[in-house]
Amino acid sequence: MKKILLATAASTLIASASYADEIKLGLMLGFSGPAESLAPDMAGGVRAAVKEISDSGKFLGGTTVALVEGDSTCTDAAVASSVAERMITSDGISGLIGALCSGATGAALTNVAVPNGMVMFSPSATSPSLTTIEDNGLFFRASPSDARQGQVMAESLLEKGVKSVAVTYTNNDYGKGLADAFESSYTEMGGTVTINTSHEDGKADYSAEVGALASAGGDVLVVVGYLDQGGPGIIRAALDTGAFDRFHLPDAMVGSSIEDRFGTEIEGATGQVPGSDSPGGEMLVAIGEANGYNGTAPYAPESYDAGALMLLAMQAAGSSDPQVYKDFVMGVANAPGEEIFPGELEKALDILAAGGEIDYVGGTAAELIEPGEAAGSYREIEVKDGKIVTVGYR
């Protein structure tokens, strides 16, 4: 009933409102930093969704959408806050998509987005601490919390017969949050964590850290790090010293740069990254090819969905005012309503303009739970013949 009333209100607004010729969205990702190789395909996903909606001519009475882009880095809270501040106060954005990493996201959200009443939608920030942050209903994320990833990782390793692990994590909110969530689930299920210790990104030598991990022992080394800085350094030191030859790689360690660095040296390594086997994922292959990016790269589907959901919420609300459309995001993301897949955003705009309901499935089988984050499914991966391949979903 609530959603029907919202849709009716939206249709009234759409019928009577006057709109700007153009609105702006901010796109703030870590184009530099320890996860920079993920950013180009993520940006491609957002750009594709925005282009699809803007080019349709059906968004808010023919309003077009422009993207304002900025580099939040990944771990520099001051830079992330500064970029968000510029986009909101100077560029005049109506919504902010980003950031890539949890630390940058939390800083921009707390310091800038919430005080300015701006909706912020991250495709990839996964720290459990973001679930309970005071956001005034302004923050959403297209990826699940690492509380869920920790559980999935524990189940996966134990099912593979791995009874003991050593854990190293990048020393920030993301790393500690996932490492602690994993340890809690893994030990509760009967596994043993021999050591759970942090590492700093950007060091030239990780022999001391790997020495401590080796002394503690474990069947597998779990590397909760970033694929473009500290994580590869840990793996290289472990391989060179013979400390470990089996690795497990969480989401921020999964990407083509890991294949390029190690190939068959880490043959048999396992891991997981948010993803689903829904039909929408396959649809993004062609969309990516048409728009010059890899539509199924890590967090690229979530990025397409974040862009689409933000704009569809505006259409449902009949407004690009963040204080208005923030209350429509959950409605367009979930049932009831006509299912909407990638490439069908124009159809969604028509349905919403007529006062109808949609259930946005998108590229990730999107389902948002309170307080506005993805319920969460994961793609399990393994390194085979030096390449990251999908071996299952859970």
BARO-38672 format. One record per residue: residue number from 1; residue in one letter; x, y, z of N, C-alpha, C in turn. Coordinates in steps of 0.2 Angstrom, whole numbers, plus 2048, in hexadecimal, padded with zeros to 3 digits. Layout:
 resi resn neast nnorth nup caeast canorth caup ceast cnorth cup
  NUM    a     X      Y   Z      X       Y    Z     X      Y   Z
...
***
This chain:
 resi resn neast nnorth nup caeast canorth caup ceast cnorth cup
    1    m   804    7FA 800    800     800  800   804    806 800
    2    k   809    806 804    80E     80C  804   811    80E 7FE
    3    k   813    808 7FA    816     80A  7F4   811    80C 7EF
    4    i   80B    80A 7EF    806     80C  7EA   805    813 7EB
    5    l   804    815 7F2    803     81C  7F3   809    821 7F1
    6    l   80F    81E 7F2    815     822  7EF   815    823 7E8
    7    a   813    81D 7E4    813     81E  7DD   80D    823 7DB
    8    t   808    823 7DE    802     827  7DC   805    82E 7DD
    9    a   808    830 7E3    80B     836  7E4   810    838 7DF
   10    a   814    834 7DD    819     835  7D8   816    837 7D1
   11    s   810    833 7CF    80D     835  7C9   80A    83C 7C9
   12    t   807    83E 7CF    805     845  7CF   80A    84A 7CF
   13    l   810    848 7D2    815     84D  7D1   818    84E 7CA
   14    i   818    848 7C7    81B     848  7C0   816    84C 7BC
   15    a   810    84B 7BD    80B     84E  7B9   80B    856 7B9
   16    s   80D    858 7BF    80D     860  7C1   813    863 7C1
   17    a   819    860 7C2    81F     863  7C3   822    866 7BD
   18    s   826    86B 7BE    82B     86D  7B9   832    86C 7BA
   19    y   836    86A 7B5    83C     867  7B7   842    86B 7B4
   20    a   848    86A 7B6    84D     86D  7B3   84F    86A 7AD
   21    d   853    86E 7A9    855     86A  7A2   85A    865 7A3
   22    e   85E    866 7A9    863     861  7AA   865    861 7B2
   23    i   866    85B 7B4    868     85A  7BB   86F    857 7BB
   24    k   873    858 7C0    87A     855  7C1   87A    84F 7C6
   25    l   87E    84A 7C5    87F     845  7CA   887    845 7CB
   26    g   889    844 7D1    890     843  7D2   892    83C 7D2
   27    l   898    83B 7CF    89B     834  7CF   8A2    835 7D2
   28    m   8A2    832 7D8    8A8     832  7DC   8AB    82B 7DD
   29    l   8B1    82A 7DA    8B4     823  7DB   8BB    824 7DC
   30    g   8BE    81E 7DE    8C5     81E  7E0   8C9    81D 7D9
   31    f   8C9    822 7D5    8CD     821  7CF   8D5    821 7D0
   32    s   8D7    822 7D6    8DE     821  7D8   8DE    81E 7DF
   33    g   8E3    81A 7E0    8E3     817  7E7   8E3    810 7E6
   34    p   8E2    80C 7EC    8E3     805  7EC   8DE    801 7E9
   35    a   8D9    803 7E6    8D4     800  7E2   8D2    803 7DC
   36    e   8D7    807 7D9    8D6     80B  7D3   8D4    807 7CD
   37    s   8D6    801 7CC    8D5     7FD  7C6   8CE    7FB 7C6
   38    l   8CA    7FB 7CB    8C3     7FA  7CB   8BF    800 7C8
   39    a   8C1    806 7C9    8BD     80C  7C8   8BB    80D 7C1
   40    p   8BF    80B 7BC    8BD     80D  7B5   8B7    809 7B3
   41    d   8B6    803 7B4    8B0     7FF  7B3   8AA    801 7B7
   42    m   8AC    803 7BD    8A6     805  7C1   8A3    80B 7BF
   43    a   8A8    810 7BD    8A5     816  7BA   8A2    815 7B3
   44    g   8A4    810 7AF    8A0     80E  7A9   899    80C 7AB
   45    g   898    808 7B0    891     806  7B2   88D    80C 7B3
   46    v   88F    811 7B7    88B     817  7B9   88A    81B 7B3
   47    r   88F    81C 7AF    88E     820  7A9   889    81D 7A4
   48    a   889    816 7A3    884     812  79F   87D    813 7A1
   49    a   87C    813 7A8    875     813  7AA   873    81A 7AA
   50    v   877    81F 7AB    875     826  7AB   874    828 7A3
   51    k   878    826 79F    877     827  798   870    824 795
   52    e   86F    81E 797    869     81B  795   862    81F 797
   53    i   863    821 79D    85D     825  7A0   85D    82C 79D
   54    s   862    82F 79C    862     836  79A   860    836 792
   55    d   863    831 78E    862     831  787   85A    82F 786
   56    s   857    82C 78A    850     82A  789   84B    830 788
   57    g   84D    836 78B    848     83B  78A   842    83A 78F
   58    k   842    835 793    83C     834  797   83D    836 79E
   59    f   843    838 7A0    845     839  7A7   842    840 7A9
   60    l   83E    840 7AE    83B     847  7B1   839    84C 7AC
   61    g   835    849 7A7    833     84E  7A2   838    850 79D
   62    g   83D    84C 79C    842     84E  797   848    851 79A
   63    t   849    851 7A0    84F     853  7A3   855    84E 7A1
   64    t   85A    851 7A0    861     84D  79E   865    84D 7A5
   65    v   86A    848 7A5    86E     847  7AB   875    848 7A8
   66    a   879    84C 7AC    880     84C  7AB   884    84A 7B1
   67    l   88A    847 7B0    88E     844  7B5   893    849 7B7
   68    v   895    84A 7BD    89A     84E  7BF   89F    849 7C3
   69    e   8A5    848 7C1    8A9     842  7C3   8AF    845 7C7
   70    g   8B1    841 7CC    8B7     843  7D1   8BA    83D 7D4
   71    d   8C0    83E 7D6    8C4     838  7D8   8C4    839 7E0
   72    s   8C1    835 7E4    8C1     835  7EB   8C7    831 7EE
   73    t   8CB    82F 7EA    8D0     82A  7EC   8CD    824 7EF
   74    c   8D0    820 7F3    8CC     81B  7F7   8CD    81B 7FE
   75    t   8D2    81E 801    8D3     81E  808   8D4    825 80B
   76    d   8D4    82A 807    8D6     831  809   8CF    835 80B
   77    a   8CD    835 811    8C7     838  813   8C6    83F 811
   78    a   8CB    843 812    8CB     84A  811   8CA    84B 809
   79    v   8CD    847 805    8CC     848  7FE   8C5    846 7FC
   80    a   8C2    841 7FF    8BC     83F  7FD   8B7    844 7FF
   81    s   8B8    847 805    8B3     84C  808   8B3    852 803
   82    s   8B9    854 801    8BA     85A  7FD   8B7    859 7F6
   83    v   8B8    853 7F3    8B4     852  7ED   8AD    852 7ED
   84    a   8AA    84F 7F3    8A3     84F  7F4   8A0    856 7F5
   85    e   8A4    85A 7F9    8A2     861  7FA   8A2    865 7F4
   86    r   8A7    864 7F0    8A7     868  7E9   8A1    866 7E5
   87    m   8A0    860 7E4    89A     85E  7E0   894    860 7E3
   88    i   893    861 7E9    88C     863  7EC   88B    86A 7EC
   89    t   890    86E 7EE    890     875  7EF   891    879 7E9
   90    s   896    877 7E5    898     87A  7DF   895    878 7D8
   91    d   895    871 7D8    892     86E  7D1   88A    86E 7D1
   92    g   887    86E 7D7    880     86D  7D8   87D    867 7D6
   93    i   880    861 7D8    87E     85B  7D7   877    859 7DA
   94    s   873    854 7D8    86D     852  7DB   86E    84B 7DE
   95    g   873    848 7DD    875     842  7E1   87C    840 7E0
   96    l   87F    83C 7E4    886     83A  7E4   886    833 7E4
   97    i   88A    830 7DF    88B     829  7DE   892    828 7E0
   98    g   894    824 7E5    89A     822  7E8   89A    822 7EF
   99    a   8A0    821 7F2    8A6     820  7EF   8A7    819 7EE
  100    l   8AD    817 7EC    8AF     810  7EB   8B1    80D 7F1
  101    c   8B5    810 7F5    8B7     80C  7FC   8B3    80F 802
  102    s   8B3    80B 807    8AF     80C  80D   8B1    812 810
  103    g   8B8    813 811    8BA     819  815   8B8    81F 812
  104    a   8BA    820 80B    8B8     826  807   8B0    827 808
  105    t   8AC    822 807    8A5     822  807   8A3    825 80E
  106    g   8A5    822 813    8A3     824  81A   8A5    82C 81B
  107    a   8AB    82E 819    8AD     835  81A   8A9    839 816
  108    a   8A7    838 810    8A3     83D  80C   89C    83D 80E
  109    l   89A    837 810    893     837  813   892    83B 819
  110    t   896    83A 81E    895     83D  825   897    844 824
  111    n   89C    846 821    89F     84D  821   89B    851 81C
  112    v   899    84E 817    896     853  811   88F    851 80F
  113    a   88E    84B 80D    887     849  80B   881    84A 810
  114    v   882    847 816    87D     848  81B   87C    84F 81D
  115    p   881    853 81E    880     85A  820   87C    85E 81B
  116    n   87D    85C 814    87A     860  80F   874    85D 80C
  117    g   872    857 80F    86C     854  80D   86C    851 807
  118    m   872    84E 805    873     84B  7FE   872    844 7FE
  119    v   86F    841 7FA    86E     839  7F9   875    837 7F6
  120    m   878    832 7F9    87E     82F  7F7   87D    827 7F6
  121    f   87F    824 7F0    87E     81D  7EF   885    81A 7ED
  122    s   887    816 7F1    88E     813  7EF   88D    80C 7EC
  123    p   890    80B 7E6    890     804  7E3   894    7FF 7E7
  124    s   899    801 7EB    89E     7FC  7EE   8A0    7FD 7F5
  125    a   89E    802 7F8    8A0     802  7FF   89D    7FD 804
  126    t   8A1    7F9 807    89E     7F3  80A   89F    7F2 812
  127    s   8A2    7F7 815    8A3     7F7  81C   89D    7F6 820
  128    p   89D    7F1 825    897     7F1  829   895    7F7 82D
  129    s   89A    7FB 82E    899     801  832   894    806 82E
  130    l   894    805 828    88F     80A  824   888    808 825
  131    t   887    802 827    880     800  829   87D    804 82E
  132    t   880    806 833    87E     809  839   87F    811 839
  133    i   883    813 834    884     81B  834   87E    81F 834
  134    e   87E    825 837    878     829  837   878    82D 830
  135    d   873    82B 82C    873     82E  825   86D    831 823
  136    n   868    832 828    862     835  827   85E    832 821
  137    g   85F    82C 81F    85C     829  819   85F    82B 813
  138    l   865    82E 813    868     830  80C   86D    82B 809
  139    f   86F    826 80D    874     822  80A   871    81B 808
  140    f   874    819 802    872     812  7FF   878    80F 7FC
  141    r   878    808 7FC    87E     805  7F8   87B    7FF 7F5
  142    a   87E    7FE 7EF    87C     7F9  7EA   880    7F2 7EC
  143    s   884    7F2 7F1    888     7EC  7F3   886    7EA 7FA
  144    p   886    7E4 7FC    885     7E2  803   88A    7E4 808
  145    s   888    7E4 80E    88D     7E5  813   892    7DF 814
  146    d   898    7E1 816    89D     7DC  817   89B    7D7 81D
  147    a   896    7D9 821    893     7D4  826   891    7CE 822
  148    r   88E    7CF 81D    88C     7C9  818   892    7C6 815
  149    q   896    7CA 812    89C     7C7  80F   8A0    7C2 814
  150    g   8A1    7C5 81A    8A5     7C1  81F   8A1    7BA 820
  151    q   89B    7BA 820    897     7B3  821   898    7AF 81B
  152    v   897    7B2 815    898     7AE  80E   89F    7AB 80E
  153    m   8A4    7AF 810    8AB     7AD  80F   8AD    7A7 814
  154    a   8AA    7A8 81A    8AB     7A2  81F   8A8    79C 81C
  155    e   8A2    79C 81A    89E     796  817   8A2    793 812
  156    s   8A4    797 80D    8A8     795  807   8AE    791 809
  157    l   8B2    794 80D    8B9     791  80F   8B8    78B 813
  158    l   8B3    78A 818    8B2     784  81B   8AF    77F 817
  159    e   8AB    781 812    8A8     77C  80D   8AE    779 809
  160    k   8B3    77C 808    8B9     77A  805   8BE    776 809
  161    g   8BC    775 80F    8C0     772  814   8C6    776 817
  162    v   8C6    77C 817    8CB     780  81A   8C9    782 821
  163    k   8CD    77F 825    8CB     77F  82D   8CF    784 830
  164    s   8D4    787 82D    8D8     78C  831   8DB    791 82C
  165    v   8DB    798 82D    8DD     79D  829   8E1    7A2 82D
  166    a   8E5    7A6 829    8E8     7AC  82C   8E5    7B2 828
  167    v   8E4    7B7 82B    8E0     7BD  828   8E5    7C3 829
  168    t   8E6    7C7 823    8E9     7CD  823   8E4    7D2 820
  169    y   8E3    7D8 823    8DE     7DD  820   8E1    7E4 820
  170    t   8DF    7E7 81A    8E1     7EE  81A   8DE    7F2 81F
  171    n   8E3    7F7 822    8E1     7FA  828   8DC    800 828
  172    n   8D6    7FE 826    8D1     804  826   8CA    800 827
  173    d   8C5    805 827    8BE     802  828   8BC    7FC 824
  174    y   8BD    7FC 81E    8BC     7F6  81A   8BF    7F0 81C
  175    g   8C6    7F1 81D    8CA     7EB  81E   8C8    7E8 825
  176    k   8C8    7EC 82A    8C7     7E9  831   8BF    7E7 831
  177    g   8BB    7EA 82E    8B4     7E8  82F   8B3    7E1 82C
  178    l   8B6    7E0 826    8B5     7DA  823   8B9    7D4 826
  179    a   8BF    7D6 828    8C3     7D1  82C   8BF    7CF 832
  180    d   8BD    7D3 836    8B9     7D2  83C   8B3    7CE 83B
  181    a   8AF    7D0 836    8A9     7CC  834   8AA    7C5 832
  182    f   8B0    7C4 82E    8B2     7BD  82C   8B4    7B9 832
  183    e   8B8    7BC 836    8BB     7B8  83C   8B5    7B6 841
  184    s   8B0    7BA 842    8AA     7B9  846   8A6    7B3 843
  185    s   8A5    7B3 83C    8A1     7AE  839   8A5    7A7 839
  186    y   8AB    7A8 837    8B0     7A2  836   8B1    79E 83C
  187    t   8B2    7A2 842    8B3     79E  848   8AD    79B 84B
  188    e   8A7    79F 84A    8A1     79C  84C   89F    796 849
  189    m   8A1    795 842    8A0     78F  83E   8A5    78A 840
  190    g   8AA    78B 844    8AF     786  845   8B6    786 842
  191    g   8B7    78C 83F    8BD     78D  83C   8C2    790 841
  192    t   8C9    790 83F    8CD     793  844   8D1    799 840
  193    v   8D1    79F 843    8D5     7A5  840   8DB    7A5 844
  194    t   8E1    7A3 841    8E7     7A3  845   8EA    7AA 847
  195    i   8E8    7AF 842    8EB     7B6  843   8E6    7BA 83F
  196    n   8E4    7C0 842    8E0     7C5  83E   8E4    7CC 83F
  197    t   8E8    7CE 83A    8EC     7D4  83B   8EC    7D8 835
  198    s   8ED    7DF 836    8ED     7E4  831   8F3    7E5 82D
  199    h   8F3    7E8 827    8F8     7EA  824   8F7    7F1 821
  200    e   8FC    7F5 81F    8FB     7FB  81C   8FC    7FB 815
  201    d   8F8    7FF 811    8F9     7FF  80A   8FF    803 808
  202    g   902    801 802    907     805  7FF   90E    804 801
  203    k   90F    7FF 805    916     7FD  807   91A    7F9 802
  204    a   920    7FA 802    925     7F7  7FD   926    7F0 7FF
  205    d   926    7EE 806    928     7E8  808   923    7E5 80E
  206    y   921    7DF 80D    91C     7DD  811   91F    7D6 815
  207    s   925    7D5 815    928     7CF  817   927    7CF 81F
  208    a   927    7D4 823    925     7D4  82A   91E    7D1 82B
  209    e   919    7D4 827    912     7D2  828   911    7CB 826
  210    v   914    7C9 821    913     7C2  81F   917    7BD 824
  211    g   91D    7BF 827    920     7BB  82C   91C    7BA 832
  212    a   918    7BF 834    913     7BE  83A   90E    7B9 838
  213    l   90B    7BA 832    906     7B6  82F   908    7AF 82F
  214    a   90E    7AE 82C    911     7A7  82B   912    7A4 832
  215    s   914    7A7 837    915     7A5  83E   90F    7A2 841
  216    a   909    7A6 83F    903     7A4  842   900    79E 83F
  217    g   902    79D 838    900     797  834   8F8    798 832
  218    g   8F6    792 82E    8F0     792  82C   8F0    78F 825
  219    d   8EA    78C 823    8EA     788  81D   8EA    78D 817
  220    v   8E7    793 818    8E6     798  813   8E7    79F 815
  221    l   8EA    7A3 811    8EA     7AA  813   8E5    7AE 810
  222    v   8E1    7B1 814    8DB     7B6  812   8DE    7BD 812
  223    v   8DE    7C0 80C    8E1     7C6  80B   8DB    7CB 80A
  224    v   8D9    7CF 80F    8D4     7D4  80F   8D7    7DA 80D
  225    g   8D9    7DC 807    8DC     7E1  805   8DA    7E4 7FF
  226    y   8DE    7E9 7FC    8DC     7EC  7F5   8E0    7E9 7F0
  227    l   8DD    7E8 7EA    8E1     7E5  7E5   8E6    7E9 7E1
  228    d   8E7    7EF 7E3    8EC     7F3  7DF   8F1    7F6 7E4
  229    q   8F1    7F4 7EA    8F7     7F6  7EF   8F9    7F1 7F3
  230    g   8F6    7F1 7FA    8F9     7ED  7FF   8F8    7E5 7FE
  231    g   8F2    7E3 7FB    8F0     7DC  7FA   8F5    7D9 7F6
  232    p   8F7    7DB 7F0    8FC     7D8  7EC   903    7D7 7EF
  233    g   905    7DC 7F3    90B     7DC  7F7   90B    7D6 7FC
  234    i   906    7D5 7FF    905     7D0  804   906    7C9 800
  235    i   902    7C8 7FB    903     7C2  7F7   90A    7C1 7F4
  236    r   90D    7C6 7F1    914     7C5  7EF   918    7C3 7F4
  237    a   918    7C6 7FA    91D     7C4  7FF   91B    7BD 802
  238    a   915    7BB 802    913     7B4  804   916    7AF 7FF
  239    l   915    7B1 7F9    918     7AC  7F3   91F    7AB 7F3
  240    d   922    7B1 7F4    92A     7B1  7F3   92D    7AE 7F9
  241    t   92A    7AE 7FF    92D     7AB  805   92A    7A4 806
  242    g   925    7A2 802    922     79B  803   91E    79B 809
  243    a   91C    7A0 80C    918     7A0  812   911    79E 811
  244    f   90E    79F 80B    907     79D  809   907    79C 802
  245    d   903    797 800    902     796  7F9   8FA    795 7F7
  246    r   8F6    796 7FC    8EF     796  7FB   8EC    79D 7FE
  247    f   8E8    7A0 7FA    8E5     7A6  7FC   8DE    7A7 7FB
  248    h   8DB    7AB 7FF    8D4     7AC  7FE   8D3    7B4 7FD
  249    l   8CF    7B6 7F8    8CF     7BD  7F6   8C8    7C0 7F6
  250    p   8C7    7C4 7FB    8C0     7C8  7FC   8BF    7CD 7F6
  251    d   8BA    7D0 7F6    8B8     7D4  7F0   8BD    7D9 7EE
  252    a   8C0    7DD 7F2    8C5     7E2  7F0   8CB    7E0 7ED
  253    m   8CC    7D9 7ED    8D2     7D6  7EB   8D0    7D2 7E4
  254    v   8CA    7D3 7E2    8C8     7CF  7DB   8C8    7D4 7D6
  255    g   8CC    7D3 7D1    8CC     7D7  7CB   8D2    7D5 7C6
  256    s   8D2    7D8 7C0    8D6     7D6  7BB   8DD    7D7 7BD
  257    s   8DF    7DC 7C1    8E6     7DE  7C2   8E9    7D8 7C7
  258    i   8E5    7D5 7CA    8E8     7CF  7CE   8EA    7C9 7C9
  259    e   8E6    7C8 7C4    8E8     7C3  7BF   8EE    7C6 7BB
  260    d   8EF    7CC 7BA    8F5     7CF  7B6   8FB    7CE 7BB
  261    r   8FA    7CF 7C1    900     7CF  7C6   902    7C8 7C7
  262    f   8FE    7C3 7C8    900     7BC  7CA   8FE    7B7 7C6
  263    g   8F9    7B7 7C2    8F8     7B1  7BD   8F7    7AB 7C1
  264    t   8FB    7A6 7BE    8FA     79F  7C1   8FE    79E 7C8
  265    e   902    7A4 7CA    905     7A3  7D1   900    7A2 7D6
  266    i   8FA    7A5 7D5    8F5     7A4  7DB   8F0    79F 7D8
  267    e   8F2    79A 7D4    8ED     795  7D2   8E9    792 7D8
  268    g   8E2    792 7D7    8DE     78F  7DC   8DC    794 7E1
  269    a   8DE    79A 7E1    8DC     79F  7E6   8D4    7A0 7E5
  270    t   8D1    7A1 7EB    8CA     7A1  7EB   8C8    7A8 7ED
  271    g   8C1    7AA 7ED    8BF     7B0  7EF   8B8    7B2 7ED
  272    q   8B5    7B8 7EF    8AF     7B9  7ED   8AE    7C1 7EC
  273    v   8A9    7C3 7E8    8A8     7CA  7E7   8A0    7CA 7E6
  274    p   89D    7D0 7E8    896     7D0  7E7   894    7CF 7DF
  275    g   88F    7CB 7DE    88C     7CA  7D8   887    7C4 7D8
  276    s   883    7C4 7D2    87E     7BF  7D2   87D    7BC 7CB
  277    d   87A    7B6 7CB    879     7B3  7C4   872    7B5 7C1
  278    s   870    7BB 7C3    869     7BD  7C0   86A    7BF 7B9
  279    p   864    7BF 7B5    865     7C0  7AE   868    7C7 7AC
  280    g   867    7CC 7B1    869     7D2  7B0   871    7D3 7AF
  281    g   874    7CE 7B3    87C     7CF  7B2   87E    7CD 7AB
  282    e   87B    7C9 7A7    87C     7C7  7A0   87A    7CD 79C
  283    m   875    7D0 79E    873     7D6  799   878    7DC 79A
  284    l   87C    7DC 79F    881     7E1  7A0   887    7E0 79B
  285    v   888    7DA 799    88E     7D9  794   88D    7DD 78E
  286    a   887    7DD 78B    886     7E1  785   886    7E8 786
  287    i   883    7EA 78C    883     7F1  78E   88B    7F4 78F
  288    g   88F    7F0 792    896     7F2  793   899    7F2 78C
  289    e   898    7EE 788    89C     7EE  782   89A    7F4 77E
  290    a   893    7F6 77E    891     7FC  77A   893    802 77D
  291    n   895    802 783    897     808  787   89F    808 789
  292    g   8A3    803 786    8AA     803  787   8AC    802 78E
  293    y   8A9    7FD 792    8AB     7FB  798   8A9    7F4 799
  294    n   8AC    7F0 79E    8AB     7E9  7A0   8A5    7E9 7A4
  295    g   89F    7E8 7A2    899     7E8  7A5   898    7E3 7AB
  296    t   89C    7DE 7AB    89C     7D9  7B1   8A2    7D9 7B5
  297    a   8A6    7DE 7B5    8AC     7DF  7B9   8AA    7E0 7C0
  298    p   8AE    7DF 7C5    8AC     7E0  7CC   8A9    7E7 7CD
  299    y   8A3    7E7 7D0    8A0     7ED  7D2   89D    7F1 7CC
  300    a   89E    7EF 7C6    89B     7F3  7C0   894    7F2 7C0
  301    p   891    7EC 7C1    88A     7EB  7C1   887    7EF 7C7
  302    e   88A    7EF 7CD    887     7F3  7D2   887    7FB 7D1
  303    s   88C    7FD 7CD    88D     804  7CB   887    806 7C6
  304    y   886    801 7C1    880     802  7BD   87A    803 7C1
  305    d   879    7FE 7C5    873     7FE  7C9   872    804 7CE
  306    a   878    807 7D1    877     80D  7D5   875    813 7D1
  307    g   878    814 7CB    876     819  7C7   86E    819 7C5
  308    a   86C    813 7C3    865     812  7C1   861    813 7C7
  309    l   862    810 7CC    85D     811  7D2   85D    818 7D4
  310    m   862    81C 7D4    862     823  7D7   85D    827 7D2
  311    l   85E    826 7CB    85A     82A  7C7   853    827 7C6
  312    l   852    821 7C7    84B     81E  7C7   847    820 7CD
  313    a   84B    821 7D3    847     824  7D9   845    82B 7D8
  314    m   849    82F 7D4    847     836  7D3   841    836 7CE
  315    q   841    831 7C9    83B     831  7C5   835    82F 7C9
  316    a   835    82A 7CE    830     828  7D2   82D    82D 7D6
  317    a   832    831 7D9    830     837  7DD   82E    83D 7D9
  318    g   82F    83D 7D3    82E     843  7CF   832    849 7D1
  319    s   838    848 7D3    83C     84D  7D6   843    84B 7D6
  320    s   848    850 7D5    84F     84E  7D6   851    851 7DC
  321    d   84D    853 7E1    84F     856  7E7   850    850 7EC
  322    p   857    84F 7EE    859     84A  7F2   854    848 7F8
  323    q   851    84E 7FB    84D     84D  801   846    84A 7FF
  324    v   845    84A 7F9    83E     847  7F7   840    840 7F4
  325    y   845    83F 7EF    845     838  7EC   849    833 7F0
  326    k   84C    835 7F6    84F     830  7FA   84A    82B 7FD
  327    d   844    82D 7FE    83E     829  800   83C    824 7FB
  328    f   83E    824 7F5    83B     820  7EF   840    81B 7ED
  329    v   847    81B 7F0    84C     817  7ED   84A    80F 7EF
  330    m   848    80E 7F5    846     807  7F7   840    805 7F3
  331    g   83B    809 7F1    835     807  7EE   837    805 7E7
  332    v   83B    808 7E3    83D     806  7DC   841    800 7DC
  333    a   845    7FF 7E1    84A     7F9  7E1   846    7F3 7E3
  334    n   841    7F3 7E6    83E     7EC  7E9   837    7EB 7E6
  335    a   834    7E5 7E7    82E     7E3  7E5   829    7E7 7E9
  336    p   822    7E8 7E7    820     7E5  7E1   821    7EA 7DB
  337    g   81F    7E8 7D5    820     7EC  7CF   823    7E8 7C9
  338    e   823    7EB 7C3    826     7E7  7BD   82D    7E7 7BE
  339    e   830    7E1 7BD    837     7E0  7BD   83B    7E4 7B7
  340    i   840    7E8 7B9    844     7EC  7B5   84B    7E9 7B5
  341    f   84E    7E8 7AF    855     7E5  7AE   859    7EB 7AA
  342    p   85F    7EA 7AA    864     7EE  7A6   861    7EF 79F
  343    g   862    7F5 79C    85F     7F6  796   858    7F8 795
  344    e   854    7F8 79B    84D     7F9  79B   84B    7FF 79F
  345    l   850    804 7A0    84F     809  7A4   84A    80E 7A1
  346    e   849    80F 79B    844     813  797   83D    810 799
  347    k   83D    80A 799    836     807  79B   834    808 7A2
  348    a   839    808 7A6    838     809  7AD   836    811 7AE
  349    l   839    815 7AA    837     81C  7AB   830    81D 7A9
  350    d   82E    81A 7A3    827     81A  7A1   822    818 7A6
  351    i   823    812 7A9    81F     80F  7AF   81E    814 7B4
  352    l   824    817 7B7    824     81B  7BC   820    822 7BB
  353    a   821    824 7B5    81E     82A  7B3   816    829 7B3
  354    a   814    823 7B1    80D     822  7B1   80A    820 7B8
  355    g   80E    820 7BD    80C     81F  7C4   80C    817 7C5
  356    g   810    813 7C1    810     80C  7C3   816    80A 7C7
  357    e   817    804 7C8    81C     802  7CD   821    7FE 7C9
  358    i   827    7FE 7CB    82D     7FA  7C9   830    7F6 7CE
  359    d   833    7F1 7CC    838     7ED  7D1   83E    7EC 7CD
  360    y   843    7F1 7CF    849     7F1  7CB   84E    7EB 7CD
  361    v   84F    7E7 7C8    853     7E1  7C9   85A    7E3 7C7
  362    g   85B    7E6 7C1    862     7E8  7BF   867    7E3 7BE
  363    g   86D    7E5 7BF    872     7E0  7BD   874    7DB 7C3
  364    t   872    7DD 7C9    874     7D9  7CF   86E    7D6 7D3
  365    a   868    7D5 7D0    862     7D3  7D3   861    7D7 7D9
  366    a   861    7DE 7D8    861     7E3  7DE   85B    7E2 7E2
  367    e   85D    7E2 7E9    858     7E1  7EE   85A    7E5 7F4
  368    l   857    7EB 7F5    85A     7EF  7FB   856    7ED 801
  369    i   85A    7ED 807    858     7EC  80D   859    7F2 812
  370    e   856    7F2 817    857     7F8  81B   85E    7F7 81E
  371    p   862    7FD 81F    860     804  81E   862    806 817
  372    g   861    802 812    862     804  80B   868    801 807
  373    e   86A    7FB 809    86F     7F7  806   86D    7F1 803
  374    a   871    7EE 7FE    870     7E8  7FB   86F    7E2 7FF
  375    a   86A    7DE 7FE    86A     7D8  802   870    7D3 802
  376    g   872    7D3 7FB    879     7D0  7FB   879    7C9 7F8
  377    s   87C    7C8 7F2    87E     7C1  7EF   885    7C2 7ED
  378    y   889    7BC 7ED    890     7BD  7EB   892    7B8 7E5
  379    r   896    7BA 7E1    899     7B6  7DC   8A0    7B3 7DF
  380    e   8A0    7AC 7DF    8A6     7A9  7E1   8AB    7A8 7DC
  381    i   8B1    7A9 7DD    8B6     7A9  7D8   8BC    7A4 7DA
  382    e   8BF    7A2 7D4    8C6     79E  7D5   8CA    7A0 7D0
  383    v   8D1    7A0 7D1    8D6     7A1  7CC   8D7    79A 7C9
  384    k   8D6    79A 7C2    8D7     794  7BE   8DB    796 7B8
  385    d   8E0    792 7B7    8E5     794  7B1   8E7    79C 7B1
  386    g   8E8    79E 7B7    8EA     7A5  7B8   8E4    7AA 7B7
  387    k   8DE    7A8 7B6    8D8     7AD  7B5   8D3    7AC 7BB
  388    i   8D0    7B2 7BC    8CB     7B1  7C1   8C4    7AF 7BE
  389    v   8C1    7AA 7C0    8BB     7A7  7BD   8B6    7A6 7C2
  390    t   8B0    7A6 7C0    8AA     7A5  7C5   8A9    79E 7C6
  391    v   8A8    79C 7CC    8A7     795  7CD   8A0    794 7D1
  392    g   89D    799 7D3    896     798  7D6   894    79F 7D9
  393    y   88E    79E 7DC    88B     7A4  7DF   888    7A2 7E5
  394    r   887    7A7 7EA    884     7A5  7F0   881    7AC 7F3
***
